Amino acid sequence: MAETGTISELLSVLMLRAGYNTIVVMLGAAALGASAGAIGVFAMLRRRALVADAVAHATLPGVALGFLLAVSLGLPGRSLPFLLTGAALYAIAAALSIQWIASRTRLPEDTAIASVLASFFAFGIVLLTVIQTLKTGGQAGLDIYLLGATAGMLREEAITLAVFSLLVAAAIALLFKELTLISFDSEFARAHGFPVRLLDFAVLALVLAVVVIGLRIVGLVLIVALIVIPPAAARFWTNHAGRMTLLAALIGAASAYFGAAVSAIKPDTPTGAIIVLVAFALLLISVFFGSARGLAI
């Protein structure tokens, strides 16, 4: 009987019959999942998924320094503009560092990515330790940027995520032909005069934007999963770039929507982690039953 009641409650939440705050969280999370899944397709096809992981972890020192700067100016340490600006600057610095190491040294790109990820993240941990020694450190609340705080999403944040998702969709639609070309044959694109490096930068810029705007919602540890897992799942269903992008966006949105709904009926569960587990479950289904590359087909 308890299981029946739980299923009934879950269906009610999925049909948007829950409270206003729950609906806001579900729709906002779905918007973030859609934008992350869509741009993740091109990050995956261009083999830039690990770069997304590195820049996500690199935002931690930026968040910490943003907190310290705000406190030094006599402002609340958790001032969102300071935290997100710091995160964005350090994400850009990490991306440029990876590019510089890979192009100017003999180290392979994966080594450059791992080095930058570890170094920036370690620096962030040191800064968090310093913050904890301050009088305001105990109330810093910066742990939400590690694991996210989806359940605390505000209406304004949900609207921001929805608008951002539309902007990502518009950017992908505008550059779709070029992004598809460089994803499957960058040498051909370069030979015919397409600005491959500039298009790669556009993909990276959108990934950075998704990472920064998703920090507070699912955290730097989990935002990468929303960029990587939905495209990986979509790849098992189709080889067509357009359908893959749309399907990845749908999988990302569905994972976030369903994960937020599960968390709503189980308030003690971490929403961001549930969202990622739902996405992983969809990936497993795709691995076995995907119509293009599924093991069972």
Stockholm file with secondary structure:
# STOCKHOLM 1.0

chainA/1-297         MAETGTISELLSVLMLRAGYNTIVVMLGAAALGASAGAIGVFAMLRRRALVADAVAHATLPGVALGFLLAVSLGLPGRSLPFLLTGAALYAIAAALSIQWIASRTRLPEDTAIASVLASFFAFGIVLLTVIQTLKTGGQAGLDIYLLGATAGMLREEAITLAVFSLLVAAAIALLFKELTLISFDSEFARAHGFPVRLLDFAVLALVLAVVVIGLRIVGLVLIVALIVIPPAAARFWTNHAGRMTLLAALIGAASAYFGAAVSAIKPDTPTGAIIVLVAFALLLISVFFGSARGLAI
#=GR chainA/1-297 SS CHHHHHHHHHHHHHTTCSCHHHHHHHHHHHHHHHHHHHHHHHHHHTTCHHHHHHHHHHHHHHHHHHHHHHHHTTSCTTCHHHHHHHHHHHHHHHHHHHHHHHHHSSSCHHHHHHHHHHHHHHHHHHHHHHHHTSTTGGGCCTTHHHHCCGGGCCHHHHHHHHHHHHHHHHHHHHHHHHHHHHHHCHHHHHHTTCCHHHHHHHHHHHHHHHHHHHHHHHCHHHHHHHHHHHHHHHHTTCSCHHHHHHHHHHHHHHHHHHHHHHHHHSTTSCHHHHHHHHHHHHHHHHHHHCTTTCTTC
#=GC SS_cons         CHHHHHHHHHHHHHTTCSCHHHHHHHHHHHHHHHHHHHHHHHHHHTTCHHHHHHHHHHHHHHHHHHHHHHHHTTSCTTCHHHHHHHHHHHHHHHHHHHHHHHHHSSSCHHHHHHHHHHHHHHHHHHHHHHHHTSTTGGGCCTTHHHHCCGGGCCHHHHHHHHHHHHHHHHHHHHHHHHHHHHHHCHHHHHHTTCCHHHHHHHHHHHHHHHHHHHHHHHCHHHHHHHHHHHHHHHHTTCSCHHHHHHHHHHHHHHHHHHHHHHHHHSTTSCHHHHHHHHHHHHHHHHHHHCTTTCTTC
//
